[in-house]
Amino acid sequence: MKSLVVKRSIVIGGHKTSVSLEHAFWQALKEIAILRNMSLSELVMTIDATRSGNLSSAIRLFVLEFSQNQIEAARDTKVARSADAA
């Protein structure tokens, strides 16, 4: 069975490094970079600057936190709409 983990090279702060992530995380990371008008390298550099563990784990946690924030914002919007309708 083919691994779902994809290893890619990326330039962070002028140096090249390899990052292994599942395809879904690469896709989500690219979408977040687009939403923030950043290159993928720029986004990874900001994650790298604040990480405490390895880079792959930090990226996964960043994508998870972004997703959770989107869910929370949608929930808040739904609650606000319900209150306005009442």
Secondary structure, DSSP 8 states (H G I E B T S, - for coil): ---SEEEEEEEETTEEEEEEEEHHHHHHHHHHHHHTT--HHHHHHHHHHH-SS-HHHHHHHHHHHHHHHHHHHHHHHHHHHHHHH-
